[in-house]
Amino acid sequence: MKKDKKNKLYAVCARIVWVVYHLIYRCDFNGIEKLPARGEKVLLCSNHLSAADPVFLALAGIRRQIFYMAKAELFKHKFLAFFIRQFGAFPVERGTGGADALAEARRKLEEEGRAVGIFIEGTRSKTGELLKPKIGAAVLAYETQTPVIPVCITTKNCRTPGLFTRVVVTFGDPILPEDFGITEGSGVELRRLSRTIMEHIAAMREEDLKKFK
């Protein structure tokens, strides 16, 4: 397994973005210590409120680069594509089921021991309500036998954060492969694991919403 290293451009830009985001938003990060050290593969499964979410995850895990899927349209502009690739993004094509992106995520986990982030709902929630989880994250976790860390991004109204909005990002306790409850890899078992991950996220949201009262 290759050693998990941050590229130099990422290391510099991440610190700049950290300062900028802390000026734009009021960021609270909890449970960062649950993100394992570099070199240990881990799958971060988060809810999805806004286009800024990948950056919130990156800021929370600034000591370690997090790789994540991004819509293929963002990669059409060469200049933009170069920078978002440096920040760990890799493309997912709409209408393909995300097969290529899942294959890339699998490679990063199994061959490089990376931290990979997935928005388990598959798309941003327009209402702020948690959506039905997609099965892809569970499939990836099971096939690669990778620990899952549920992550919850919360705002006061559970909507897209505006300027100077308080944003709470919480890392939950890891769900280890031996706790997946999967023996056959059936669709039923994988959907159950997806629901379990989302239940963890929902429970964290309930706790984090109390911080806004």
C-alpha positions, 0 to 999 in steps of 0.5 A: 500500500502506498503512503498517504501523502498530501500534495504540496499544492493542496497543503498550501491552498488548504491553509489559505482556504481554512482562513477564508472559510473561517472568515465567511462561516462560523465553523465548529468541528467536533470529533476530528480525532476520530479521523485515523492517521494517514495511511489508514483507509477510511470512508467518510459518509456525510449528508449534503447541504451545499456545494461548500460541503466538500470544503467543510470536510476538507477543513475538518480533516485538514491534517489529512487530504480527503478525496471525494466525487464531484460532478463531471461538468466541473472537469470540462474547464481545464484550469478548474479541473486542474485545481479541483483534482489537486484538492482530491476531486474525481469525476462522476458521470451522471446516468452511469451509476457512478461505476467509474467513480466508484472504481476510482474510490476503490483504488484510492482505498485499497491501493493508497490507504486514502480517506474518501468522502461520499455524500450518501444521499447522492445529491444535495437536499433542497429542503434540508431534510435528510434524503433516502441514502444511496447504496453505493457507499455501503457497497464500497465499504463492504467490498473494500472492508473499509471502516465508515465514519458518519459525518453530519453537517448541520446549520440552524435551519438545516438549509444551505449555509449563508454568509457568517452562518454557523456550521457544525461539522461532527465526525461520528464513531467509526462503524467497523467492517465486523459491525456491518452485519453483512454475511452474503453481500445481498442487496437487503444487507447493503441497504440495511447498512446504508440505513444504519449509516444514515441513522447515525447521521440523523442522531448526530444532527439531533444533538447538533441542532441543540447547539443552536438553541 
